[in-house]
């Protein structure tokens, strides 16, 4: 409430009281980070990192750290935090998604594609990941590459009709209506 009212002094005081009673308190660290991030990003990072050391079971602080590093222009540091999140929570696709988006927003298309290929390889039966990779290729590379990739996936999982449907859409986007019709007839 103090923070929203613009009373940063009182907000800092309350956040520090919360941290004194509950070290690593995510809410208190978030408030302090918001107060410090624009004027003193190093101080904001110190607060976050202290919280991470005290309370390692919440990825929220690492996401906060990545956002401060991004704002500060430390893209390598932010990428490292995202990689740490993936290593720590390999089953949580949200962190992969955030990392891919991070790469895409910075024009690091090769890194994003490499990560997507790794995700698909690590979960070969998950067709939704394959659709994600195909969509990425269609948007960031080219449609023929997306079509070839989908065809390869279909060869390995011929009964996953979502892959075929996506291939039909890619063919339509390429103006290859006959090929799209053939795929739809296969379905």
GUFIDREN-798129 format. One record per atom (N, C-alpha, C): x, y, z negated. Coordinates in steps of 0.2 Angstrom, whole numbers. Atoms other than C-alpha are relative to their C-alpha. Example, Ala and Ser with C-alpha at 12.3 -4.5 7.8 and 13.67 -1.06 7.14 Angstrom:
<recs>
+-------+-------+-------+
|     X |     Y |     Z |
+-------+-------+-------+
|     4 |    -6 |     0 |
|    62 |   -22 |   -39 |
|     4 |     6 |     0 |
|    -4 |    -6 |     1 |
|    68 |    -5 |   -36 |
|    -4 |     5 |    -3 |
+-------+-------+-------+
</recs>
This chain:
<recs>
+-------+-------+-------+
|     X |     Y |     Z |
+-------+-------+-------+
|     4 |    -6 |     0 |
|     0 |     0 |     0 |
|     4 |     6 |     0 |
|    -4 |    -6 |     0 |
|    14 |    12 |    -4 |
|     3 |     1 |     6 |
|    -3 |     0 |    -7 |
|    23 |     8 |    12 |
|    -5 |     3 |     5 |
|     5 |    -3 |    -5 |
|     7 |    11 |    22 |
|    -2 |     7 |    -1 |
|     2 |    -7 |     2 |
|     4 |    27 |    13 |
|     6 |     5 |     2 |
|    -6 |    -4 |    -2 |
|    22 |    33 |    18 |
|     4 |     1 |    -6 |
|    -4 |    -1 |     6 |
|    28 |    33 |     0 |
|     6 |    -6 |     0 |
|    -5 |     5 |    -1 |
|    44 |    23 |     4 |
|     4 |    -1 |    -7 |
|    -3 |     1 |     6 |
|    52 |    27 |   -13 |
|    -4 |    -5 |    -5 |
|     4 |     5 |     4 |
|    38 |    18 |   -22 |
|     0 |    -7 |     3 |
|     0 |     7 |    -4 |
|    37 |     4 |    -9 |
|     7 |    -4 |    -2 |
|    -7 |     3 |     2 |
|    56 |     1 |   -12 |
|     0 |    -3 |    -7 |
|     1 |     2 |     8 |
|    53 |     1 |   -31 |
|    -4 |    -7 |    -1 |
|     4 |     6 |     1 |
|    39 |   -12 |   -30 |
|     3 |    -6 |     4 |
|    -3 |     6 |    -4 |
|    48 |   -23 |   -17 |
|     6 |    -3 |    -4 |
|    -5 |     2 |     4 |
|    63 |   -23 |   -28 |
|    -2 |    -4 |    -7 |
|     3 |     4 |     5 |
|    52 |   -28 |   -43 |
|    -2 |    -7 |     2 |
|     2 |     7 |    -3 |
|    45 |   -42 |   -33 |
|     6 |    -5 |     1 |
|    -6 |     4 |    -1 |
|    62 |   -48 |   -28 |
|     3 |    -2 |    -7 |
|    -3 |     1 |     6 |
|    68 |   -47 |   -46 |
|    -4 |    -6 |    -4 |
|     3 |     6 |     3 |
|    54 |   -59 |   -52 |
|    -1 |    -6 |     5 |
|     1 |     6 |    -5 |
|    53 |   -70 |   -36 |
|     6 |     1 |     5 |
|    -5 |    -1 |    -5 |
|    70 |   -70 |   -27 |
|    -2 |    -3 |     7 |
|     2 |     2 |    -7 |
|    68 |   -72 |    -8 |
|    -7 |     1 |     2 |
|     7 |    -1 |    -1 |
|    50 |   -66 |    -9 |
|    -1 |     3 |     7 |
|     0 |    -2 |    -7 |
|    46 |   -64 |    10 |
|    -4 |     6 |     1 |
|     4 |    -6 |    -1 |
|    33 |   -50 |     8 |
|     5 |     6 |    -2 |
|    -4 |    -6 |     2 |
|    45 |   -39 |    -2 |
|     6 |     1 |     5 |
|    -5 |     0 |    -5 |
|    59 |   -43 |    10 |
|    -2 |     4 |     7 |
|     3 |    -3 |    -6 |
|    48 |   -38 |    25 |
|    -1 |     7 |    -1 |
|     1 |    -8 |     1 |
|    44 |   -21 |    17 |
|     6 |     3 |     0 |
|    -7 |    -4 |     0 |
|    62 |   -17 |    13 |
|     3 |     0 |     7 |
|    -3 |     1 |    -7 |
|    67 |   -23 |    31 |
|    -3 |     6 |     4 |
|     3 |    -5 |    -4 |
|    54 |   -11 |    39 |
|     2 |     7 |    -2 |
|    -3 |    -6 |     2 |
|    60 |     3 |    28 |
|     7 |     2 |     2 |
|    -7 |    -1 |    -2 |
|    78 |     1 |    32 |
|     2 |    -1 |     7 |
|    -2 |     2 |    -6 |
|    78 |    -6 |    49 |
|     2 |     5 |     5 |
|    -1 |    -5 |    -5 |
|    78 |    10 |    59 |
|     6 |     5 |    -2 |
|    -6 |    -4 |     2 |
|    90 |    20 |    48 |
|     6 |    -3 |    -2 |
|    -6 |     4 |     2 |
|   101 |     7 |    41 |
|    -1 |    -8 |     1 |
|     1 |     7 |    -2 |
|   100 |   -10 |    51 |
|     4 |    -4 |    -4 |
|    -5 |     5 |     3 |
|   115 |   -17 |    42 |
|    -3 |    -1 |    -7 |
|     3 |     1 |     7 |
|   106 |   -14 |    25 |
|    -6 |    -5 |     1 |
|     6 |     4 |    -1 |
|    90 |   -22 |    32 |
|     3 |    -8 |     1 |
|    -3 |     6 |    -1 |
|   101 |   -37 |    38 |
|     2 |    -3 |    -7 |
|    -3 |     3 |     6 |
|   109 |   -39 |    21 |
|    -6 |    -2 |    -5 |
|     6 |     2 |     4 |
|    92 |   -39 |    12 |
|    -3 |    -7 |     3 |
|     3 |     7 |    -4 |
|    86 |   -53 |    25 |
|     4 |    -6 |    -2 |
|    -5 |     5 |     1 |
|   102 |   -63 |    23 |
|     0 |    -2 |    -7 |
|     0 |     2 |     7 |
|   101 |   -63 |     4 |
|    -6 |    -4 |    -1 |
|     6 |     4 |     1 |
|    83 |   -69 |     5 |
|     1 |    -7 |     3 |
|    -1 |     7 |    -3 |
|    88 |   -83 |    17 |
|     4 |    -4 |    -5 |
|    -4 |     4 |     4 |
|   101 |   -88 |     5 |
|    -4 |    -3 |    -6 |
|     4 |     2 |     6 |
|    89 |   -89 |   -10 |
|    -6 |    -4 |     2 |
|     7 |     3 |    -2 |
|    74 |   -96 |     0 |
|     1 |    -3 |     7 |
|    -2 |     2 |    -6 |
|    79 |  -107 |    14 |
|    -6 |    -4 |     4 |
|     5 |     4 |    -2 |
|    62 |  -115 |    17 |
|    -5 |     4 |     5 |
|     5 |    -4 |    -4 |
|    53 |  -101 |    27 |
|     4 |     3 |     6 |
|    -3 |    -3 |    -6 |
|    58 |   -97 |    45 |
|    -1 |     7 |     1 |
|     2 |    -7 |    -2 |
|    50 |   -80 |    44 |
|     6 |     5 |    -1 |
|    -5 |    -5 |     1 |
|    65 |   -72 |    37 |
|     5 |    -1 |     6 |
|    -5 |     1 |    -6 |
|    76 |   -79 |    51 |
|    -3 |     3 |     6 |
|     3 |    -4 |    -6 |
|    63 |   -72 |    64 |
|     1 |     7 |    -1 |
|    -1 |    -7 |     2 |
|    64 |   -56 |    55 |
|     8 |     2 |     1 |
|    -7 |    -1 |    -1 |
|    83 |   -57 |    56 |
|     1 |     1 |     8 |
|     0 |     0 |    -8 |
|    82 |   -60 |    75 |
|    -2 |     6 |     2 |
|     3 |    -6 |    -3 |
|    71 |   -45 |    78 |
|     4 |     6 |    -2 |
|    -5 |    -6 |     2 |
|    83 |   -33 |    68 |
|     6 |     0 |     4 |
|    -6 |     1 |    -5 |
|    98 |   -40 |    78 |
|    -2 |     2 |     7 |
|     2 |    -3 |    -7 |
|    88 |   -37 |    94 |
|     0 |     7 |     0 |
|     1 |    -8 |     0 |
|    84 |   -19 |    90 |
|     7 |     3 |    -1 |
|    -7 |    -3 |     1 |
|   102 |   -16 |    84 |
|     4 |    -1 |     7 |
|    -4 |     1 |    -6 |
|   108 |   -23 |   101 |
|     5 |    -6 |     0 |
|    -4 |     6 |     1 |
|   116 |   -38 |    95 |
|    -3 |    -6 |     2 |
|     4 |     5 |    -3 |
|   109 |   -50 |   107 |
|     3 |    -7 |    -1 |
|    -3 |     7 |     2 |
|   122 |   -64 |   104 |
|    -2 |    -2 |    -7 |
|     2 |     1 |     7 |
|   118 |   -63 |    86 |
|    -7 |    -3 |    -1 |
|     7 |     2 |     0 |
|    99 |   -64 |    89 |
|     0 |    -7 |     4 |
|     0 |     7 |    -3 |
|   102 |   -79 |   101 |
|     2 |    -5 |    -4 |
|    -3 |     5 |     5 |
|   112 |   -88 |    88 |
|    -5 |    -2 |    -5 |
|     5 |     2 |     5 |
|    98 |   -86 |    75 |
|    -6 |    -4 |     3 |
|     5 |     4 |    -3 |
|    85 |   -93 |    88 |
|     3 |    -7 |     1 |
|    -3 |     7 |     0 |
|    97 |  -108 |    91 |
|     0 |    -3 |    -7 |
|     0 |     3 |     7 |
|    98 |  -110 |    72 |
|    -7 |    -3 |    -1 |
|     7 |     2 |     1 |
|    79 |  -111 |    71 |
|    -2 |    -6 |     4 |
|     1 |     6 |    -4 |
|    78 |  -124 |    85 |
|     4 |    -6 |    -3 |
|    -3 |     5 |     4 |
|    91 |  -134 |    76 |
|    -3 |    -2 |    -6 |
|     3 |     2 |     6 |
|    83 |  -133 |    60 |
|    -7 |    -3 |     0 |
|     7 |     2 |    -1 |
|    65 |  -136 |    66 |
|    -1 |    -3 |     7 |
|     0 |     3 |    -7 |
|    67 |  -147 |    82 |
|    -7 |    -2 |     2 |
|     7 |     2 |    -2 |
|    49 |  -152 |    82 |
|    -5 |     6 |     1 |
|     4 |    -6 |     0 |
|    42 |  -135 |    81 |
|     1 |     4 |     7 |
|    -1 |    -3 |    -6 |
|    40 |  -129 |    99 |
|    -1 |     8 |     0 |
|     0 |    -7 |     0 |
|    36 |  -111 |    94 |
|     7 |     3 |     0 |
|    -7 |    -3 |     0 |
|    55 |  -108 |    91 |
|     3 |    -1 |     7 |
|    -2 |     0 |    -7 |
|    58 |  -114 |   109 |
|    -3 |     5 |     4 |
|     4 |    -5 |    -3 |
|    45 |  -103 |   115 |
|     3 |     7 |    -1 |
|    -3 |    -7 |     2 |
|    52 |   -88 |   106 |
|     7 |     1 |     4 |
|    -6 |     0 |    -2 |
|    69 |   -92 |   112 |
|     0 |     1 |     8 |
|     1 |    -1 |    -8 |
|    64 |   -94 |   131 |
|    -2 |     7 |     1 |
|     3 |    -7 |    -1 |
|    54 |   -78 |   130 |
|     6 |     5 |    -1 |
|    -6 |    -5 |     1 |
|    70 |   -69 |   122 |
|     4 |     0 |     6 |
|    -4 |     0 |    -6 |
|    80 |   -75 |   137 |
|    -3 |     3 |     6 |
|     4 |    -3 |    -6 |
|    67 |   -70 |   150 |
|     0 |     7 |    -1 |
|     0 |    -7 |     0 |
|    65 |   -53 |   143 |
|     6 |     4 |     1 |
|    -6 |    -3 |    -1 |
|    83 |   -50 |   144 |
|     4 |    -2 |     7 |
|    -2 |     2 |    -7 |
|    85 |   -57 |   162 |
|     5 |    -6 |    -1 |
|    -5 |     6 |     1 |
|    95 |   -72 |   155 |
|    -4 |    -7 |     3 |
|     5 |     5 |    -3 |
|    85 |   -84 |   167 |
|     4 |    -7 |     0 |
|    -4 |     6 |     0 |
|    99 |   -97 |   168 |
|     0 |    -3 |    -7 |
|     0 |     3 |     7 |
|    99 |   -99 |   149 |
|    -7 |    -2 |    -2 |
|     7 |     2 |     1 |
|    80 |  -100 |   148 |
|    -1 |    -6 |     4 |
|     1 |     6 |    -4 |
|    80 |  -113 |   162 |
|     3 |    -6 |    -3 |
|    -3 |     5 |     4 |
|    93 |  -123 |   153 |
|    -3 |    -3 |    -6 |
|     3 |     2 |     6 |
|    84 |  -123 |   137 |
|    -7 |    -4 |     2 |
|     6 |     3 |    -2 |
|    68 |  -128 |   146 |
|     1 |    -7 |     2 |
|    -2 |     6 |    -3 |
|    76 |  -142 |   155 |
|     2 |    -5 |    -6 |
|    -1 |     4 |     6 |
|    83 |  -148 |   138 |
|    -6 |    -2 |    -4 |
|     6 |     2 |     3 |
|    66 |  -148 |   130 |
|    -3 |    -5 |     3 |
|     3 |     5 |    -4 |
|    59 |  -158 |   144 |
|     3 |    -7 |    -1 |
|    -4 |     6 |     0 |
|    73 |  -171 |   143 |
|    -1 |    -3 |    -7 |
|     0 |     2 |     7 |
|    71 |  -172 |   124 |
|    -7 |    -3 |    -2 |
|     7 |     3 |     0 |
|    52 |  -176 |   126 |
|    -3 |    -2 |     6 |
|     2 |     2 |    -7 |
|    50 |  -185 |   142 |
|    -7 |    -2 |     1 |
|     7 |     2 |    -1 |
|    32 |  -190 |   139 |
|    -5 |     6 |     0 |
|     4 |    -6 |     2 |
|    26 |  -173 |   135 |
|    -1 |     4 |     7 |
|     1 |    -3 |    -7 |
|    18 |  -167 |   152 |
|    -1 |     8 |    -1 |
|     1 |    -7 |     0 |
|    14 |  -150 |   145 |
|     6 |     4 |     0 |
|    -6 |    -3 |     0 |
|    32 |  -146 |   143 |
|     2 |     0 |     7 |
|    -1 |     0 |    -7 |
|    34 |  -151 |   161 |
|    -3 |     5 |     4 |
|     4 |    -6 |    -3 |
|    20 |  -139 |   166 |
|     3 |     7 |    -2 |
|    -3 |    -7 |     2 |
|    29 |  -125 |   156 |
|     6 |     1 |     5 |
|    -6 |     0 |    -4 |
|    45 |  -129 |   166 |
|    -2 |     2 |     7 |
|     2 |    -1 |    -7 |
|    36 |  -129 |   183 |
|    -2 |     7 |     0 |
|     3 |    -6 |    -1 |
|    27 |  -113 |   179 |
|     6 |     5 |    -1 |
|    -6 |    -4 |     0 |
|    44 |  -105 |   174 |
|     3 |     1 |     6 |
|    -3 |     0 |    -7 |
|    52 |  -110 |   190 |
|    -4 |     3 |     5 |
|     4 |    -3 |    -5 |
|    38 |  -104 |   200 |
|     0 |     8 |    -1 |
|     0 |    -7 |     2 |
|    38 |   -87 |   191 |
|     7 |     3 |     1 |
|    -7 |    -3 |     1 |
|    57 |   -85 |   189 |
|     5 |    -2 |     6 |
|    -4 |     2 |    -5 |
|    65 |   -95 |   203 |
|    -4 |     1 |     7 |
|     4 |     0 |    -6 |
|    54 |  -100 |   218 |
|    -5 |    -5 |     0 |
|     5 |     5 |     0 |
|    39 |  -110 |   222 |
|     2 |    -6 |     3 |
|    -3 |     6 |    -3 |
|    48 |  -123 |   233 |
|     3 |    -4 |    -6 |
|    -4 |     3 |     5 |
|    59 |  -127 |   218 |
|    -5 |    -3 |    -5 |
|     6 |     2 |     5 |
|    43 |  -128 |   206 |
|    -3 |    -6 |     3 |
|     3 |     6 |    -3 |
|    35 |  -140 |   219 |
|     4 |    -6 |     0 |
|    -4 |     5 |     0 |
|    50 |  -151 |   220 |
|     1 |    -3 |    -7 |
|     0 |     2 |     7 |
|    51 |  -152 |   201 |
|    -6 |    -4 |    -2 |
|     6 |     3 |     2 |
|    33 |  -156 |   199 |
|     0 |    -7 |     4 |
|     1 |     7 |    -4 |
|    34 |  -170 |   213 |
|     5 |    -5 |    -4 |
|    -4 |     5 |     4 |
|    49 |  -178 |   203 |
|    -3 |    -2 |    -6 |
|     3 |     2 |     6 |
|    39 |  -177 |   187 |
|    -6 |    -5 |     2 |
|     6 |     4 |    -2 |
|    24 |  -185 |   196 |
|     3 |    -7 |     2 |
|    -3 |     6 |    -2 |
|    35 |  -199 |   203 |
|     1 |    -4 |    -7 |
|    -2 |     4 |     6 |
|    40 |  -204 |   185 |
|    -7 |    -1 |    -5 |
|     6 |     1 |     3 |
|    22 |  -201 |   178 |
|    -6 |     1 |     5 |
|     5 |     0 |    -5 |
|    10 |  -205 |   192 |
|    -7 |     1 |    -2 |
|     7 |    -1 |     3 |
|    -6 |  -205 |   181 |
|    -1 |     6 |    -4 |
|     2 |    -6 |     4 |
|    -4 |  -188 |   173 |
|    -2 |     5 |     6 |
|     3 |    -4 |    -5 |
|   -16 |  -179 |   184 |
|     1 |     8 |    -1 |
|    -1 |    -7 |     1 |
|   -12 |  -162 |   176 |
|     6 |     2 |     4 |
|    -6 |    -1 |    -4 |
|     5 |  -163 |   185 |
|    -2 |     1 |     7 |
|     3 |     0 |    -8 |
|    -4 |  -166 |   202 |
|    -4 |     6 |     1 |
|     4 |    -6 |    -1 |
|   -16 |  -152 |   199 |
|     5 |     6 |     0 |
|    -4 |    -6 |    -1 |
|    -2 |  -140 |   196 |
|     4 |     0 |     6 |
|    -3 |     0 |    -6 |
|     7 |  -146 |   211 |
|    -5 |     3 |     6 |
|     5 |    -2 |    -5 |
|    -9 |  -143 |   221 |
|     0 |     8 |     0 |
|     0 |    -7 |     1 |
|    -9 |  -125 |   214 |
|     6 |     3 |     3 |
|    -6 |    -3 |    -3 |
|     9 |  -122 |   219 |
|     0 |     0 |     8 |
|     0 |     0 |    -8 |
|     6 |  -128 |   237 |
|    -5 |     5 |     2 |
|     5 |    -6 |    -2 |
|    -9 |  -116 |   238 |
|     3 |     6 |     0 |
|    -4 |    -6 |     0 |
|     2 |  -102 |   232 |
|     5 |     1 |     5 |
|    -4 |     0 |    -5 |
|    14 |  -107 |   245 |
|    -3 |     1 |     7 |
|     3 |    -1 |    -7 |
|     1 |  -106 |   259 |
|    -1 |    -7 |     3 |
|     0 |     7 |    -2 |
|     2 |  -125 |   261 |
|    -6 |    -4 |    -2 |
|     6 |     3 |     2 |
|   -16 |  -129 |   261 |
|    -1 |    -7 |     1 |
|     1 |     7 |    -1 |
|   -15 |  -146 |   269 |
|     4 |    -4 |    -5 |
|    -4 |     4 |     6 |
|    -2 |  -152 |   256 |
|    -4 |     1 |    -6 |
|     4 |    -1 |     6 |
|   -13 |  -145 |   242 |
|    -6 |    -5 |     1 |
|     6 |     4 |    -1 |
|   -28 |  -154 |   249 |
|     2 |    -7 |    -1 |
|    -2 |     7 |     1 |
|   -18 |  -170 |   250 |
|     1 |    -2 |    -7 |
|    -1 |     2 |     7 |
|   -13 |  -169 |   232 |
|    -7 |     0 |    -4 |
|     6 |     0 |     3 |
|   -31 |  -165 |   227 |
|    -4 |    -7 |     2 |
|     3 |     7 |    -2 |
|   -37 |  -181 |   237 |
|     3 |    -5 |    -4 |
|    -3 |     5 |     4 |
|   -24 |  -191 |   228 |
|    -3 |     0 |    -7 |
|     3 |     0 |     7 |
|   -31 |  -185 |   211 |
|    -7 |    -4 |     0 |
+-------+-------+-------+
</recs>
